[in-house]
Amino acid sequence: MTKFEVVLIATPGFGNFVPIVEFAQRLINHDPRFSATILIITMPGRPLLDTYIQSCVATSATKIKFVHLPTVDLPSPDQSQIFVAHFSSLVKKQKPNLRQAITNLMGTELDSDSESNSVPQLAGLFVDMFCTSIIDVAKELDIPCYLYFASPASFLSFMLHLPILDTQLTTTELAELDTELVIPGFVNPVPPRVLPPVALKRDGFSCFLYHGRRYFETKGIIINTLQELEPHTLNYFSTSQMPRVYPIGPVLDLAGPAQWHPDQAHHQNILNWLDDQPLSSVVFLCFGSNWSFDVQQVREIAHGLERAGVRFLWSLREKPKTQLNLPNDYTSLEEVLPNGFLERTVGIGLVCGWVSQVSILAHKAIGGFVSHCGWNSILESLWHAVPIATWPIYAEQQMNAFMMVKELGKIKMETETGSTPSHEADSNVMESSSRVREKVDPAWEHFSLGSDEKGRNTFTCMYCRQTYKGGGINRMKKHLAGIKGDIGSCKKVSHDVRYQMLEYVKEFELKKKVEKQRQAEMFSVPSTNSDIQEDEDVQEVYSSGLPKKLVLGKRKGTNPGDNYFAPRTTPGAQPGLKSVFQSKERVRQADMAIARFLYDNCIPFNVVNSVYYQKMIDAVAAAGPGYKAPSYHAVRVPLLRDQKKEVQLLVESQRRHWAEVGCTLMADGWTDTRHRSLINFLVYCPRGMVFVKSVDASDIVKSTRNLYKLFDEVVTWVGPKNIVHMVTDNASNYVSAGKLLCEKYKTISWSPCAAHCLNLVLQDMGEMPHVERLKKRASKVTVFIYNHVALIAWLRKRPGWTDIVRVGATRFATTFLSFGSLHVHKHDLQALVTSKFFVDNRLARESKAKEVVSIILDNTFWDDINVLVKISSPLIRLLRIVDSDQRPAIGYVYEGMHRARLGIKKIFRMKKHLYKPYTSIIKIRWDKHLRKDLHAAAYWLNPAFQYDEENFCRKPAVHMAVLDYIGTKYDGDKEKVIKETQYFRDRIGSFDRELALSTSTTTHPDEWWKLWGADAPNLQKLAIRILSQTSASSGCERCWSLFDQIHSKRRNRLEHQRLNDLVFVHHNLRLKHRLYNKKFNFDPIDYASIDKTDFWVFVEEEDPYLNYEELENAIYEEGAYPASEGPSSNMEESVDDSSEVEGIDLGTFGQPVGPPPGFPGNDDEHDDLDIDDL
């Protein structure tokens, strides 16, 4: 697989650097072939930014690298009085360093073998809006260059329009213009006063002009916005002659500074204060990381807040000493705020320094946001549905506020950057609140206004792209609403928009009718209706966001929120404070309706984690008001049938992967609650496990011949050439049927389920006499504790207490898991039986209690449990490895079984008479079930073991098993494959690279062969097909759990075909999202009680079979056995007279120590047999 590298660079500011880091993360998450290198320009006086960068370096994924460019002398203030020009000059000075950094990356690519895919190809360079001088470097090195624009599309349209504006200017500065500007991308003319203050001066305009011109030299523009937010501007871009624009927003760091800021306690105190405030009651004032007010303005804001009497959270910061530095927190707020302000507002307000803005906006107590209108702040407030009162200050914030007020109807505070008296600020808010209720029709969002050659207005629909002449906006509403007569209806408009326009037209007609009646009653003359024209260009929009309804007489009450849950339901509406609270209440009502449905039907809460949960909600919202949910019959029959057809297409897409890397066919039987005999068939490949079908075998005798026919039918459907391995359970009829199938199809290997074999090993150990005795004693403890409420209540008060797992027979491993649970609670139980509470209780005098006390205080009991836990630990670790569905594990079965035996020997310090009863069980199960050429071949072809010279098993039996597999199962040129085994074994050709050796232990073996097996193409194909297989059929068993859930008492009459369809759809739907929803696999240890046993089966290792080192750590985790250094897989058994391990007397452990029933004795005749001796 070809890999690609991208290089990104941004100016050293939060507003530019954070979005480009998030974009890089989104890019590599979207396509695993990509990796990213972010070049960092260091700038002094920005400690918070430096802290953020350090956290990125420490916590970033391996596919993102951060490279600090060498520092350069900063431009002096005399050279660049303008902030933007200073940044631009700094970037230009870094061009040589940046050229060298990119050249180094390209040099690594050129030094690698052209046929190797290990070194990514440099695919592109991404620069931000003020790093355009780097475009020269991209051209020089012949690298595609893209612009990453972290501001809105409207500001981008202004930057791209500057070259044309420059030719039209008749004055030297924009500030001298007295006319509004017509800028493509803006619906309304733009007043010069809302342009960036820097651009109003000639020097600043020249700097912006330089960057705007260079944008046209890029290959494409990636912009942090979305179609729904700026449809007009993005539609303009799609029709203009300019680099292609890709809206990918919103790109947000939703975790925010809360995850990396050093003052976590300060942030937590703020959240605690918000927790005590009522819902949506707090106004949040924050003006970004780059701005702070002077003392006079701070005091005026304080007076305004105090007079308003609202709850507030105010992020207040001190002005920096120099222009290029960032603000700092005040050391003493009392010095800058009015006297007594903090005391007078202590009940309703909180003044703080730095805050994690995105975390604060996410809090339920926030009801409003006074913002400087930085683009990231706007996106964060929209994301969390917090209304904005805009207070633009510098940069493009004035244009952002203009766009928000005109397009989205937010409140704008008409203030200058200087001081504003509090009474003027109050009036500004009041006046602007009334001004936003001006006549701005929401239908304009769906049309663009133009003119024909005669200057007459034309309207172009955003959906069908049809242009209409004449009429007004009301006629256009009829076009969207589908009302025929005056105009043709739009065929492409979404349902929710059509419904909304239809409601507007109805309200307009009703308003006309009411007005006529009113005038007739008042004046007794016909109304001229001069104020209400049918094609008026505007419609009044009130604070509720909807046309005001007139109620005539008694009408049936309706909830206005019921019909407006669809997206874009009230575009252009002004959300007043009251309507904001109403909107949040409507959302809460919707949340409660969903929750009520879950509670009423006892649906597990984790259903909301489904990838289809939010999609379902979005689909209902998009369908619009009046949507009726599907009926019982529709869900049960036609929808299930249609969904099955969709999933079948998804399954068919997997066939290509089966042909490329082979697959494993899994089969397992089960008897359901109606005593039907069912057989599941699944197909495994690294891309995902596919449920094929379930066969009801109740009416046939499950003889070898009949099972063979069933298997043959499924093999024919999958394709015999695609199947490498077949896994079934260990029943004799399944074993015989599997062997018959292998005789017919020579390339298919059969083996029993490795996980089931390990379970049988644990079962055999659990049936040993001394283990049975321990189980009985442990059961007495757990039964006694759980049968007395007072005792368990006392224990639950203990710090860190978790419930004890009851000894049961759900899985063979449960015995040992329960032993581990008991051992963890040893001190709690001993504290209980020696406590005054227990001794004084009447329970202590009962005979059963005395017996339990004697067991709990018996150190021999605890020592024996401890040893058994350590014995079973390597086996359960291996069980987890072979049971995983995420990655193929067949390459680790052979080595894993050997290491499990070796671990048990180490526990007993190589004392044969102690370890032999346990290792004999493993040996016999291995010989009976897993001694297969396929496992030996997978071991031999695994580079992690082949190139481990110290530990690799070089016994002839292993090599002969590999040759036997090639001779009997490989259908290609056998001589070529045998020859190529020498290349692999002796590291010749592509195997000779140092990188090939180093990655052999860090890359999955099948992926390793894809990277390094080019010089042995025949062996490469064989190795990939073998190492891409699984060794267990636990996926079938998980399907039984699913069958059991679906086939509940409520569905006990489901016919088998529908049951089969439900499982088919449920299981295979996950194929589409398996890469985005990786879950750790625990089954089949104790699936039903896994939440109670994760104290021992640790979850920190997401991929326990990733490499050789992790495999060893997984099987021998620290504390699992007494460590000793130096042993290899071929170590000789040393003689050690020691009989104690960690203070445990092994000489008395498990007496008598005889072999378990049905197994050979401890004589030495079997000692020379080893798993290595295949």
N, C-alpha and C positions, 0 to 999 in steps of 0.2 A: 504494500500500500504506500503510495507516494505521500510524503509528508511535506507540509508547507510552513514557512516561518514568515511572520509579519513583524515589522518594526514600527513602533509608535513613539511619538514625541509630543509633548505639550508644554506650554508656558507654565512656570512654577507658581500657579495659583490654584486654590481649592476649586473654583468654578470650572477650571479647564482640566486639571490633572485628575480629579476624582472621576469625572465622566469617562475619560479615556481609559482609565484602569478598569472601570466597570464594562466598557465596551470590549476590551480585550478579553475579559472573563467570559462575557456573553459569546464572543466569537469562538473561543476554544470549546465552550460547552455545546455550541450548536454543531460544530464539525470536529470530531476527534482528530482529524488529520492536521489541524492547525496548532501551532504554538506561537508564542508572542514574546518579543523582547521590547521592554519599555525603557527608553533612554531618558535619564533624569538630568535636568539642568538645575544645579544647586544655586540657591539665592539666599544670602544672609538675612537675619532678622525675621525668620519665619519658623519658629520652633514647633508650632502645631503641625505645620505641613511636613516638617522633617520627621515628627513623630508618626504621622500617618504613613509616610514613605517607609519608615523602618518597620512598621507593622505589616505593610504589604510585602516587604522582602521576607519577613519572618513567617508569614502565614500563607503566602501565595502558593498556588498549585505548581507542580513541577513543570508544567507547560508554560508558565509565565516567568520570565527572567527580568530582573531590574538591573540596569547598568548605569552607574553614576558617571557622567561625563566629567572630565577634568575641569576644575574651576578656572575662570578667566577673570581678568580685571573688569569690574563693573563700569559701565559708562557713567561719567560724572554727571551731576545734575545740570551742569552748564550745557552738556552735549544734548540732553533730551529732557526738556522741562515737562513734556507730555508723558503721562504714564504709559500709554500704549507704545509710544516711540521708544521708551526705555526698554520695554520688553523686546521689541523688534530688534533693537541694537544688540541686546544681550544674545538673542538667538543667532544673529549674523556672526557674532564673535565665536560662537560655538560651531560654526560650519566645519572648520578643519577637524575638530575633535569628533564631530558626528560622522564626517566622511570616513575617518579612520575606524570608528566603531563598526560601521556598516561594512567597510572593506574587510575587516576581520571576520565578520559573519560570512561574507561571501567567500573568503579564503578557506574557511572550514569546509564550505560546500564544494569548492573546487578541488581541495586536497583529497576528498573522499572518492571512492570508486564510483564511476558513473552508473554502474549497474546496481549500486547499493541504495536502498531506500532509508538508511538509518539517519542520514544527515538531511534535515529539511531543506527544501528549496526556498529561496527568498522570494516571496510572492508579491510583496508590496510594502510601501512606506506610507504611514498615516501621519499627517501633520494637523495641528489645530489651527484656528483662525488667524493667529499671529505668528505662526512658524512658517510662513509661505516662502521665506528665503531658502528653506531647505529643499524646495522643489528643484533648485539648481543641482543639488547633490544627486537627487533621484535621476535627473536627466543625464548627468555625467556618468552615473553607474548603470544607466539603462534599466531602472527599476520603476514599475508603475507606481505613481504617486496619487494618493487619495486625500481628500480633505475631511477631517472629522470636525463637524461644526456643533459646538455644545450649546448654542443659542437657538432661538426659535427660527422657523422658516421665514417669518416676516422680516426679521433682521437680516437674514441671508439675502432676501430679495432686495433690501436696501443696499447692501454691500455690492451686489451684482449690478445694481442700477447706477452706481457711482460713476463709472466711465461715461455713461450717457449724460448724467447730470452735470458732469464736469464740462462737457461741450455746450451745455445750455445756460450755464451760469453767466450772467451779465455783470455780476458783482463779485468782489473778491472773497466774500465770506457768506456762508449760509445764514449767519445770524442777521444779516442785513435784508434778507428776503421778507417781503410783506404779503406774499401769496402762499397758499398751501401747495404742497408738492403732490403730483400724481405718480405714485410708485407702483409698478406692477407687483402684484402679490398682496396689496392692501385694497380692501373694498372701498374704503373711504379715503378722501384726500388727507394727506399727512401734514399737520402744521409744523413749521420749522422748529418750534419750541420743544417738540417732543423728540427731536433727533438727539443723539448722544452729545452732551455738552462739548466734548473734545472736538467733535466733527464740525462744530459751528465756527471754529477758528480755522484759518487757512492752513496752519502747520498740521493741525490734527486731521483736517480734511485730506491733506496730501498723504498722510500716513494710512488712513482708511482706504483711500483711492488706490494706493500701491497694493495693499492686500486684496482688495476687490478685483483688481485686474488679474492678479495672479491666480485667483480661484478658477479662472477659465482654463488654466494650464493643467489642471488636475484631470485624472481619468474619471473620477466620480466623486460625489459629495455624500458622505454619511452624516445624517442630521438627527439630533436627539429630539424628535417630535413625532406626532402620529397623525394619520389622515383625519381622524375624527375631530382633532383639535384645531387644525389649520387646513381645512379642505380647499379653500379658495387659493391659498398660496401654493400648495402642492399641486393643484390642478394646473396652475399657471406654469410651474416648472416643467410639467410633463409635456407642454406644448411649445416651449421656448427652445431656442438654440443655445444650449449650455450643457455642461457635463451632467450626466445622469444623477439624479438625486434619490437617495435611498433613506426614507424615514424609518428609523428602527426604534423609536422611543415608545414609552418612556424608559430611558436608561438611568436607573436610580440606585444609589447605595442605601438600601432600606435598613441595613443594620446600623449605618451611621457611625459617628465618632464614638458612640457608646461602647463599641467593641475594642477600641484602641486608645482612647484618651486616658492619660495617666490618672486623672482625678475622677475615678469611678464613684467614690463616696459622694462627691458633690452632685453628680448626675442622679444617683439613687435618692438623695434627699429631695431633689426637685420632683421626682416621680412620686415619692411618698406624699409630698404636699398636694400634688394633683389628685392622688387617690382619694383625698378627703374632700374634694370639691364636687359639687353637683354635676350632672351630665350636661355637657355642652354649655358650660357657664363661664368659662375663662377665656379672656381675650389675650392672645399671645403676641407680644411685640418683639420682633427680632429683625435686624437689619444686615445680616450677613457677616461673613468673616473679615471683610475688608473695610467696614465703615463704623464710625463712631461720631456722636454729636459733641459739639462744644458744651460747656457747662450751662450757658444761658438756655440753649435749646432743650437740654436735659431737664432743667427745672420747669420750663413751660410744659413739656410733656407730662411731667409729674403733676403739675397743677390740673391739667386736663383730665388725667386719670382719676385724680381725687374728686374732681367735680362731677365726673360721670358716674362714680359710685359703682362701677362694674368690677367684677373679679378680673384680675390680670396677672400675667406672668411676663416680666420684662427682662430681656437679656440686655444688660447695660455694660458697655465696655469703654475703656479710656482711649483717647486719641493717641496714636503712636507718635514718637518723637520725630521721626522722619517720614517723608511721603511714601517711601518704598517699604517700610515695615508694616506689620499687621497690628491691630489694636490688642491691648492687654486688659486683663481684669483690673478693676479698681481695688486698691488696697484698703480704702475706706469709703464706703458708699455715703456716709453721713456728710462728708465734705462736699459732695457734688449735688446731693438732693436737698430740697427745701427742708428747713428745720422742722423736725418732728414728723416728717412724711412717713418714715418707716413705722413709727409707733401708731400713727393714725390709720394706716392701711394694713396693720398686721393681721387683721381678720380676713381680708379679702384679696390681698395682693402679695406677690413675692418678687423682689428684685434680686437678680442673680447676675453672674458673669457669663462665662461660656456655657452654652447648652448644646446638646445633641438635637438639632432642630427637627430632624425627621422623626426621632423618637418622641419628641414632645407633640408633634402634629398627630402622631398615631394615637395619642391618649384620648380616651373617651370624654375627658373633662374639657377639652379644647373646643370652643364654639366659634372662634373667629381668629383671624391672623392678620396683623398689621405688618406688611412686608415691604421691603425695598424693591421687590419684583425682579430679583435675579431669577434666571430661567430655571435653575435647579429648585429654587424655593417655590416657584409657581407649580412645577411638576409635582413636587412633594405634597403641596397643599391639595392639588387636584386628586392625587392618588388617595389621600386620606379624607377627601370630601370635606375640607375645611374652607369656608368662604374667606375671601381676601379683601382687606381694605388696603389699596395700593398706596405706597409712599415711595415713589421712585426718586433716586438720588443721583446716580452717576451711570457712566457707561451706557449700555443700550436699555437700561431699566425704564426710561421714559417711554421708549417705543414699546417695550413689553406691556407697560401699564396702558398705553393707548390701545394696543391690540386687545388686552383683557377687557377694558371698559367697553369698547365698541363691539367686540365680537362675543364676549361671554358675559358682559353685564356686571362686572364687579364694581365695588365702590372705590372711587379714586379720590385721594386727598390732594387737592390743588395747593401744594406747598412748594416753596423754594428750598434749596439746600441750606439756607441760612436759618436764623431763628424765626419762629412763628409764634406769636402770642397765643395763649391758650384759648382766649375767647374767639380769635380768628380761626383757630383750628376747629373749634366747635361749630362755627358757622360754615366752614368749608365742608365739613362732613354733612351738615344738614342740607346745604345747597346742592352738593354733589349727589346726595341721596335722592333729591327731587329731580335733578337733571337726568339721572339714569332711568327715570320713569318717562323719559321722552319717547316720542313715537319712533320706535325701532322694531320693525316687523320681523319675527323669527323666521318667516319664510325665506328671507333673503339668504339664509345659509344654504339653501338648496338651489339657488339660481345665481348666475353671474349677469351683471348688467352691462350692455354694450350699446352701440349705436350703428345705424346703417349709414349709407352714403348721404342721406338727406338729413342726418342728425337726429332721427327718430330713435326712441329707445327700443332695444331688443333684449329679450330674456332668453338665456341658454340654460336648459335644465342640466344639473350636475349628474343626473343618472342616465338619461337616454341621449343626452347631448343634442337634443333638438332645440332649434332656435325659433322663437316666435316674435312677431312684430305686433305692436299695438296692444291696447288694454293696459291693465295694471297688475299689481301683485296679487289681487284677489282672483283674477283670471288664472294666474299661475298656480294658485292654491288648488283651484279646481282641476288643473292638469295633474297635480300630484295626488289629489283625492280621488281621481278617477270619475269625476262627475262629467258626463258627456253633455254636449250641446254647444257650449261656447268654445271649447277647445278639446283636442284629443287627449286621451289619458296616457299617463306614463306607464310603460310596461316593465320598467326595471326598478322602480322605487320599492324600498323595503316596506313590510307590513306596518311597522310602528310609525314610520313617517306618514304613510298614507292615512292611517287612522287619525293621527294628530291633525293633519291638514283638513280632513273631513270634519273634525270637531270644530276647528276654527271657522270653516265655512258655515256650519250650522249656527254657531254663536253669532256670526256676522248677520246672517239672515234673521235670526231671532231679535237681534238688536235693532235692525231696521223695522221690523214689525212692531216692536214695543214703542219705538220712537214715533211711528205714525199714529199709534193709538193714543199716546200721550198728547201729541199736538192736536189731535182731533178733539180730545176731551177738554183741553185747556183753551183752545182758540176757536174751536168749531169751524176751522177752515182746513182744507187739505194741506198737508205738509209739503213744502218744496224740497225737503230733504237735502238742503244745500250743504249741511255739515257732514252728511254720510253719503258719499258717492260709492257706487258699486265697485269701481275700480280704483279706489283710493290707494295711494302708494304706501301708506303706513297703517299700522294697527296698534292701538295702545296696548301696552303690556304692563300689568300691575305687578306688585311685589311678589305675589304668589307664583309668578311664572306662567300663569294661565289667563286667558281672557276672563274678565269678571262676569259671572253668570247672574242674570236677573231672575229672581224666583217669582213666579206668578201663581198665587194661590197655594194650595197644599200640594207639594210634590213629594214623591217617594225619596227618602233620604238616601244619598249615595256617598261613599267615601271617595273624594277626588283622587286619592292615591291609588285606588283599585285599577284605574285605567291607564296609569302612567308609570308602570314598572319597566317598560321597554326602553332600550338605549335611545339617547337623543330625543327624549320626550318633550323637553322644554328648552330648546336651543335659544340662546339670546335672552333668556329670562333673567331678571334681576333678583337674586336671592336675598331678600331682606332678612333681618335677624329673626323675625317670627317665622318666616318661611323656612329658614335654615333649621330651626328647631323642629318644624313640622316634617321636613325631609328626613331628618334623623329619626323621628318617631315612625315615619312610614317604613324606613329601613328596619327599624326594630320590630315593627309589626310583621314584616316579611320574615325576619329571622325567627320570630316566635312561631309563625305558621309552620316553618320548616321543622323547628325543634319539636313542636307539638306532634307533628306527623311521626317523627322518629320515636318519641316517647310512647305514643299510643300503640305503635306496632312492635315495640321492644326491639328496634333495629340497633345493632351495635354502633357506638359512637364513632368508631374508626372508619365507618362508611364515608365520612366526610373527607377522608384522605384519598378517596378514589380520584383518579385523573378525570373521570367522567362526571364527578359531582358538580363542579363549577360549570362545566360545559352544559349540563342539564339545565342549570339555573339560567345561563345565558340564552339557551335556546327558547326557554319559556318566556323570558323577557323580550326576546326578539320577535316571538310569535305575536306578542301584543295582547291587549285586553280582550277578554272574551274567549281566550284559548281554553279548550276543554281537554282535560287529561284523557289518555286512551282508556278504553273500557277494559274490564276483566278479560273479555274474549279477545280484544285486540292485542293485549300484551301476551296472552297465552298462545295465540295461534298465528295471525298474520305478521305481527311485528317480530316475533321470535323466528319465524320462517325467513323474513327479510334480513334480519340480523345475521342469521346463520349463513345466508348467501354472501353477505359482505365479509364475514370472517373466513369463509371458504376461499375467497380471493386472496386474503392475507396469508392463509396456509399455502396456497399455490405458489405464492411468491417465495416461500421457503425452499421450494424444490431445487432452485438453482444452487443454493448453499449446500444442500445435501449432495449434489453431484460434485461440488468443488472439494469439500472437506470430508465427505462421508457422514454417516449418521449412525446412531444406535437405536435399535428397535427394542422397546421395553414392553413386557406383558406381565400382568399379575392378576390373580383371581380374588374374588371377594363374595361373601354372602350377605345380602342386605337384610333389613328388618322383616321383609316378607319372604325370607328364605329363598330368594332367587339367587342363582349362581351367575355372577357377572364377571367378565374378563375385560380389563382395560388395556388398550393399546396406545402407546405414546411413542413419539419419535424425538430423539434428542440430537441437537447439534449445537455448536457454540453460539449460534445466533438466537437460540431459544428452543424450548421444548414444546412440541405440538401434540395436542390431544387428537388422536385419529378417530377412534370410536370406542364404544363399549358394546360388547356382545352379551346377550342374554343366553347363557349356555344351560339354562335350567332343564331344557327338554332333551338334552343330549348327554350321553355318557362321556365323561371327560377322560376318555382313553387316550393313549399315545397317538393313535391314528387320527382320532377326531381333532385333538389339539393341533396336530401337524397340519391338518387341512385348514384350520382357522389361521394358523400362523402363515401358511403359504399364501392365503388370500391377501393378508395384509402386506406381506413381503412383495407380492406382485404389484399392489397399489403403490407402495413406496418406491419400488424399483430395486431389484436384486443388486445391481451394480452400485447403488448408492449406500447400501447397508454394509458396514464394516463389522458391527458387533451386535449381538442379540443378548439381552439380559432378561431372565425370568426368575421366579422363585426356585426354591430347592426341592420342591415336590418331585417324586420320581417320574410321574407322567410328564411334567414339564421338562425335566432333564432329558428324557427319552425323545420327546417331540423336538426339542432343540437340536439334539444330535442328528435326528433324521433330516431336519432342515439344512444343517451344515453339510450333510452328505449330498443333498441335491444342489445346493448353491455353495460351491467350493470356496468362494471368497469371503463367506460369512463365518465369523467365529462366535461361539456361544460360551457364556459363563453365567453362573448364578449371581445374584445380587450381592455385592461385596458388603453393603451395609447390613444385609440380613445375616451374612456369615459372621460379621462382628457381633451382632446381637446374639447369635447362637453361642459364640465364645463367652459372652457375658452371662448367658443363661447357664452354660455348663459350670462356670465359676460360681454362680449363685446357688447351684445345687450341691456344692461341696459341703460336707457335714458341718464344718466349723462355721461356714458362712450362713447356713441354715440356722444354726444356734444363735448367731449374732442377730439375724433377722427377727427371730422370735423375741429376743430380749429387747431389741430396738422397738418392736411393735408394742410391747407392753408399756414402754415409756411414752410413746406418742399417743396411744389410745387413752392412757390414764390422764395425760395432760389435757387432751382435747375433750374428754368427757366431763371435765370439771371447769365450769365457766370462770370461777374465781381464780383458778391457777393461770389460765391463759390470759385473763385480764391483768394479773400481776406481771406476767412476762411481757405483755405488750407495752408496759410502762418503762421497760428497760431501754436505754439508749441504743439505737441502731437495730432494734429487734425486727426480725422478719419471721413470718410463720414457718413452722417446720413442715416439710413435705411428708405426708403420710406414706408409709411403706405400702406399695400397691404393686399390681402386676400388669399395669398398662403397657409397659415396655420392660425388657430384661435389664436395661440400664438403670431403671428406676431404683432398684435395690441399692446400687452404689451411689446414685445421686442422693438418696435419702440418708445413707451413711455420712456423706459429706455434709449434708444439712445439719444432721445431729452433731457432728463434730464441731461445726461452727458455733453451735449453741451450747457447747459443753459448759462453759463458765456461767452462762445464764441459768441453766438447769441446776447446776450445783449450788448457785447462789439461792435459787428458789427453795430447794429442799433443806438448806441450812438456815433459812431466814426465820426470824421470830414469827412472821405471818404464817408460815407453814407449820412450824413446830407447835404453835398454840392452836392450830386448827384441828378440828376433830378428824379430818381426813388422815392426818398423820398417824392415827392410831389404828387404821384399817390394815388388814394383812396385805392387800394389794399395794397400798401405799408404801408399806415397809419394804416390799420386794422391789418396787420401782426405785426407792431411795438407795437400796443396796446396789442396784445396777448403775445408777447415776454416779455414785461415789466410788465405783469400782474402776481403778485406773487401768486394769487389764482390759476391761471392756472398751475403754476409749483408745488404748494403744492398738488393739486389734482393728477397730474401725479405722483408725488413722492409716494403718498399713494397707487395708483393703481399698481405701480411697486412693492411695498412691499407686496401687497395682492397677486399678481400673482407669486411672487418669490417661495414660498413653493410648489405651484402646478407645476411650471415648473421644479423645482428640482426633484420632485417625477416623473414627466414625463420622465426625463432623466434616473432615476433609473429603472423604469419598462420597458424602451425601450431598455435597453442594451442587446446585443447578446452574450457578452463574458461570463457572468455568470447568472445562474437562479435567478430571482428576485421575484418569487411568494411569498416567505416567508416574503416580506416586504410591500405588497400592503395594507393589513389591517392596520398595524401600521402607514404606511405612510399617508394614507387618514386621520386617526385620527390626526396625527401631523400637517397636512396641515390645518385642521379646527382649531386646537388649535393655530396655528401661526396667523391665521387671527383674532381670538379672542384677542390675545395679542396685535396685532397692534392697535385695538380699545379699549385697556384697559378694556376688558370684558364688554363694553357697548353694550347691546343686540340690541338696536334699530339701532346701526351702523353696527354691524357685521352680523346680522341676514339675510339680503338680500343675502349675499355671502355664508354663511354656509348653508342656505336653498338649494341653488343650488347644493352644494356638497352632501348634505343629500339625495336629491331626485334622483340625478344621481346614488348614491351608492345603494339606495334601488331598483332602476329600473334595474341596470345592474350588479353590482359587489357584491350584497349580496348573496354569494354562500358559501356552506359548505366547498368547497375546500380552499377558502381563509382563512376561520376561522381555518381549520385544519392546514394549513401552518403556520399561526400565532402561534397557540398553540404548534406546534412541533418545532418552531424555538427556540433553547436554549438561544439565545440572549435576547428574550423577556420572555420566561418561567422562567428563573432564575433571572430576574430583579424584585425583590420582591417589590420594591417601585412603579413601574409603570405598572406591568403586570395586565391586565384586568381579573379579576376572576368572572365576571358576569356569571350566569348560562347559558345564551344564547350562550356564546362562547363554553363552555364545551359541551353543548347539540349538537351544530353544529358538533363538532368533533365526538361525538358518532354516530350522524346520518350518517356522511361520512363513518365511519367504518362499520356501519350496512348495508349500501346500496351499497358501492363501493368496499369494501374489499372482496376478494374471498377466503381468507385463513381461518385459525382457528380464528374466531372472539373473542372467550373467552380468548384465550392466549394473543391476542393483547390488549384487555381491561385490563387484569391483568398486562401486562407489562407497560401500561400507568402510573400505580402507581409507578413503579421503576423510570421512567423518571421524573415524577412530584415531587416525594419526594427525589430524588437523592439517590437511593439505588444501591448497587453493583458498576458496572463500572462507573456510573454517580456520585459516591460519591467522586471521586478524586478531589483534589484542582486544578490540571492541567486541568481537564475537565471543571471546572467552569471558570477558567481564560481564556481558549481558546474559550469559548462560544461566546465571543464578538469579537474575532480576527480571527476566522476561518469561512469560508462559511458553512452555516448550513448543507448542504448535505455532505460536507467533514467531518464536526464535527461528524455526526452520524456514518460515516464509522470508525472513530477513537474510539469512546466511547460507541457505542451501542451494544457491544458484549453480555451483560447480558440481552438484550431484542431483540433477533434476529428477531422475527416477526415484532415488532414495528420498529426496525431498517430498515428492508426492506421496510416497508410502508413509513416511514419518508423519506428515501432516494428517493423513487420514487416520492413523492409529492414535496419535496424541490428541486428536480433537474429540475423543469419545469419553463417555462416562462409564463408570464401573458399577453403578447402583441403579435400582429401579424404584427409588423412593418417590419419584414423581408420580408413579402409579398409586402409591399408598396415599400421597397427598390428595390425589383425586378421589380416593375412597372417603377421605374426610369431607371433601366437597360434596360427594354423592350423599353422604350421611346428612349434611346440612340441608341440601335441597330436598332430600327424601325424608322430610320431617312428618310429624303427625298431620300437619295441615296439608301435606301433599302426598299422603300415603296412597293415593289412587292415581298418581301419575303413571301413565303407560311408559314403558321403557324407552320408546323412541323420543318422547318429549324430554324425559330425563336425560337421555343421551345428548339431545340438542342443547339443553341448558348447560350441561357441563362443557360441551364443545365450545359454545359461545363464551362462557365465563373464563375458561382456561386460556383459549387462544386470543381473546381480546388483549391479554397482557403482553402478547408478542410485540405489539406496536409500541408499547411504552416501557419495555423491560430495561432499556438502557438508562431511563430517567427515574426509575423507581426500584433501584436495587435494594433488596432486603436481605438481611442475614438469614441463613438457613440453619435451623436447629434440628428439625425432624430428621431421622426417626428416633431420636433419643427418648424424648418424652413430650410429644407435641402438645398434649393437653395441659401439661403442667410446666411448660417452658418458662413462664413468667416467674415460677417459684424456684427454678433451678439455675437462673442465670448468675447466681452468686458463684457458681463453680464453672459453668460453661461460659467463659468470659466472652464479651461481645466486641472488644476493641479490635480484634483481628478480622477486618472485613473480608480479606482474601487469604485464608490460612495456607493455601497451597501455592502462593505466588512464587516462592523460590525455595531453594534448598535450605537457606538459613531459617526462613520463617517456618518451613516444615518442621525443622528440628525443634524450634522454639515452641511450635504449636503442640507437638507431641510431648515435649519435656519442658513444660513451663516451670519457671523458677518456683521451687518449693514442692514440685511433684515427686521428687526423689532426691536422695543424697547425691550431690554432684561429685563426679570424679573426672579428672582430666586425662586426655590422651587416648581413649578407646576409639577404635575404628570399627567399621562393620565387619572386619575380619579378625578382631582381637582374640587373643587366647584367653581362656578363663584362668584368672589368677587365683592363687590359694591365699585365703585370708581367714585366720582363726577367729577374727572378731565376730562376736555374736550379738552386737548391739548396733542399732542405727537410731541416731537422734534420741538416745535414752530409752528406746524400746527394746525389750528383751525378745529378739527374734528366735531365740532358742525355744521359747515356749509358745510362740505364735501359732495359733490354729491347731493345737494338739487335739487329736492325733493328726499327723501330717500326711497320711496315706493318700494315694491317688483318688480322684473322684470316680464314681461308679461308671464302669464301661470304658475306662482308659487304662493304658498299660502302666506297669509299676515304675519304680524309680531306678531300675537297674541301668547300668551304663551302656547297654547295648544300643540304646537309641540316642545316646549323647552325641554321636558323630553325625546325626541327621540334623540338617539346618535348612532354613528356608532358602538360603543361598543355593542349596543343592537341588535345583529343579531337575 
